[in-house]
Amino acid sequence: QVQLVESGGGLVQAGGSLRLSCAASGRTFYNYAMGWFRQAPGKEREFVAAISWSAGSTVYADSVKGRFAISRDNAKNTAYLQMNSLKPEDTDVYYCARTRTLVGSVQHLSEADFGSWGQGTQVTVSS
């Protein structure tokens, strides 16, 4: 199993930017896809973005497309989520996750494919 620790959350005004980091330890990143999810109180966890090991395959939720960018630095065992043009509706606890098996493409993944999860980091966007 891999251990994932998110950081970089905080309070930001609408229209601002924030970058989340997800540091991984344990098993190698090789061929494991990474994803970001978010969850608000009383809501189900929702998908935000995912990226393949090679970074050649990415996918975004429609709600964040064009505003968020997922990336990874395998040498540092770290994944990132750059969030721009933040909106109050982006207020959530954000979680990073890694697939439970080796994955080449992120185009057809489901939440059940992610087996390792971080503890979450709070993002609050004020209006």
N, C-alpha and C positions, 0 to 999 in steps of 0.2 A: 504494500500500500504506500501511497504517496501522501505526504502532509502538505497542505496548502494553507497559506496565511495571507489574507488580503490586508491591504493598507491603502491610505490615500483618501479615504472618505472624509467628509466634513460638511460644513455649511457654506453654501455659495449662493449668490444672487442669480436670479433668472438672467440668462444670456451669458453667464460666465462659463468657465471651463474647470475641469478637474481630471486628474489622471489617477486611476486606480492601478495598483500593482498586486500581483499574486506570486509570492515566492514559494517555490516547491522544494521539498527535500524528500529523500528516499529513493524511489525508483526513478529511472531515467525518463526524460521527456520523449525519447525517441519513439516516433510513430504513434504517440498518444495525442489525440486532439484535446484542446483546451476550450472551455466555454465560460461565458459570463451569464448569470441569471440574476433576477431581482425579485423581491417580494415586499409588498406593502402590508401593513396590518389588516387582517381580515380578508386578504386576497391570496389567491394561489400563486405559487412561484411561476414566473414567466421567463421565457428565453429572451436573451438580449443579443448575444453574438457568439460565434464559435470560429476557431481557426485550426487548421491542420498543423502537423509537426513542421512541415516544410514552409508553412505560411503561404503556400500556393493556392489554398482553398479557404475561403472565408464566407460566412453567411451572417446576415443581420436581420433582426426583427424589423418590420416595416416602420415601427414607431421610432426607431433610432437611426434608420438608414440615412446617411448623409451628414449625421451629427456625431456619431460615435465611430471610433476606429479601434479594432482589436489588433494586437500585435504580440509578438513573443521574441524573447532573446534566449535561445536554447543554451548558449554558453553560460548564461547567468541563471538558468532554470527559473525564469520569470516570465509571466504573461502580463499584459497591460490592457487597460481599457481607457482610451482617451475620449473624454466626454466634452463636447463643445456645444454651444448654444443650448445650455441646460434650461429645462422648463420645470415648473413646480410639479408636474405630473411625473417627473423623473425621480422624485423623492421615494426612496426605497432602501432596503438593506440589499446590498449587492454581494453576490457570492460567485467565486470562481470554482470551476470544477474540471475534472479530467475524466476522459473516457475510461471505462473499465477494461477495454481491450484495445489492441492496435487498430488504428483507423487511418485510411488513406484519404478519404474525402469526408467533408462535414455537411454535404448537401442533403443527406437523408438521415441524420441523427435525430434521436428523440431523447427526452430527458432521462429515460430509463437506461440509455447508453452511458451515462455519466455515473461513475461509482465512487469517486472521491470528491469531497466537498470541503471548502474552507469554512471558517466560522462566520464570515460575513463582515462587511464594513458599511456603516450608515452614511448615506448621501442625502442631504437635505437641501432643497432648492427653494429659496424664498422668492416671493413675488414682489 
